[in-house]
Amino acid sequence: MSADDYEPISGQAHAEAGLPGPMIVLAGGVLVGAINIYLAASLLPTAVADLGGAGFYAWNMTIYLVAMVIATILAGRFLSRWGNVGAYLLGFAVFTAGSLACALSPAMAVLLASRGVQGFGAGLLSGLGFAVIRSALPPRLWTRGTALMSAMYGVGNFAGPALGGLFAQLGSWRLAFAVMAAVSAVCGALVPRVLPGRGHDRGLRPPVPVVSLLLVMAAAGAVSVAGVLAGTLAKAAGIGAAALLMAGFVIHERGSELRVFPQATYRSGSSLKWVYLTLGLLACGVAAESFLPLFGQRLAGLAPLVAGFFAAAISLGWSLAQIGSASVTGGRAVRRLRVLGPVLLAAGLLVQGLLQREETPLWLVAVWVPVLFVAGAGIGLAYPHLSVAAMSSTRDPEEGRRAAAGIATVTSLSIAFGTAVAGVLVNLGGASMLDSARYVLFGLALLCALGALTAHAANRTAPALAADRD
């Protein structure tokens, strides 16, 4: 399957006139999945009190995100097999079923399994959006299109904690999942009406990169296990195993014909690997939102609803900064934004860690919000331009489609690993919630700071990307 398999709407005026309906579905698919990444973050304290299983707090998020990663990798295969409409209907159906199962879960084990089903549907919808947008829009609109898609992560990550906090405040965590099932069902009903089902290769069954999938799953599982093991040495061993598995993934991908990422990712001198690494390090910073509601409730005594809004400041900054960033086209300015983004994100998380206190006074909580907003703005400044850099990395249609789909895979995979690592850091704090908060925020700040180096490498190896030439 290639980007040409999905016919672009011909004619500039006609294309722009026909885009609102399809873009609503594409963006809506990303949005419902993004909301549910952090909807559970605000609901989990209440759900754990009801179901038990506090030791698997981080697993609830990790299982969801690992399932998302698997689905984003397979999104292109579903498009080839069933076309646009069929693939999107499947994505919304799986997500709806998983959400209903979450709402009816009688025990933590069932909730974990249901979150996996829900995550698979969310990942499929996210992967489909980025896979289709490269062929649905002309190159000059890629920045705006990817900005809209990535903004849905920001909007969803803002709405998720807020909605989760509201339902937790009402003591109705099950109702939150039921509402998301209803929203997903409505979106699915719109698909046949607004989304074109064209696809030249519909009916084909492209091979699945099974070995790559297994290595990714094993690596994510190793980090998750590390989060619940007792003792620093055991936790370090789990992280080390995950690193080895990811190294095995890269080695396998370099020499295999069945790959998750484009061949250019592993080519010497290519900028694509640095672009993906920068996107991944930015996404790792978002993992802080999984635990910010917990810190807000335990350290500042915030109500669940208030803690949810507070935690969503990162995503609010992400979404609003992206509005202005998407209109920047000058080559030098774009390159600067790609480096500035990780710097702002790391600085915001670092300052937030320094501001953590036991029994935090309200005036200091008020300072938390703009700090986290600035951190999120770093993501919004860099993400759309990095996405376009990935989509512009090759002129080969098949490799271009794979590069575009890789954006969602890298984002989901990095949030999964970032969340799992944050879970390890939380447990390192032991009984001290203050120590846990500082470990998480300082650790993620260090990871995100590396993004400035990878962004600089991307700029240096590809000084004339498509976005820079326009």
Summary of the structure (lengths in Angstrom):
residues: 470
radius of gyration: 20.6
end to end distance: 28.1
largest distance: 62.3
contacts: 1911
relative contact order: 0.15
helix: 83%
strand: 0%
